Amino acid sequence: MSDISAGSTHRLHEPLLRWYDANARELPWRTESATPWSVLVSEFMLQQTPVARVLPVHEAWLRRWPTPAALAAEPPGEAVRAWGRLGYPRRALRLHAAATAIVEQHDGEVPAAHADLLALPGVGDYTASAVAAFAFGQRQVVLDTNVRRVFARAVTGVEFPGTSVSRAERDLGAALLPDDEPTAATWSVAVMELGALVCTAATPACPTCPIATACAWSAAGRPAYAGPPRKVQTWAGTDRQCRGRLLAVLRDADGPVHRSALEAVWADVAQRERSLAGLLTDGLAAQVGPDTFALPG
Ligand code: SF4
């Protein structure tokens, strides 16, 4: 592991901040005029979903619901409908619940304090830190998948981080944060951007990387990953895929849907029933008649 000097003087800072300044993507939740609500919505949507898929949904969402109050005034089912095919649709319900809590507890303004953000439905430590940093310019340790991978490679010298965030990673993230608050916030998003654009999981572009000369993994000859097996996301034939198909039928309908329309999109009876039961339990669908279903009201 390379040495970590404290605060604002670490050798990774200058080249990475300069690279970010020249190469950052222009994303709507990063503009000067982006509201904290826009940032919060983006963080919900970006969990496990690529930027390209989030962009159109985020834009339509903000146009329709420019404030938490606008979203909270509509039924949760409308949030599920507008979520479209982003996946993991429980996030839509949680975002609606967060908007409701913001209206009820914070006069409709996204709170700035990490503890207040953390208390919102669907907001975990990562999202609270990200919103505090990116919407309010605070000095926060922000550890998403991309940041963890960059730190693992550049500083720790291994190809991938562990399966869950460790204490050592938090300490490392804190030690690497620039002292100055706005610079710290930029640093957090810069590391994230490097992981998304250059230090990608499968094909890191080391020859064009701004911190290549300081990278421990690269210096060690890019040794192969030797940790526990990494999770591989499967999709085809899973309950997740089945739930997605059923939900698409409900979302695309103007009113309640008969059971037969659900049967038409998934042949395996046991899996279909299990998935439908899951949607009902999660509040993503409602049974409105003996054999009819709809988005939640
Ligand atoms: S040199 Fe390669 S492995 Fe190291 S941080 Fe840059 S892209 Fe990642």
Residues whose N, C-alpha, C, O or C-beta is under 5 A from the ligand:
A	BS01	SF4	V150 R153 A154 V198 C199 P204 A205 C206 C209 I211 A212 C215 W217 S218
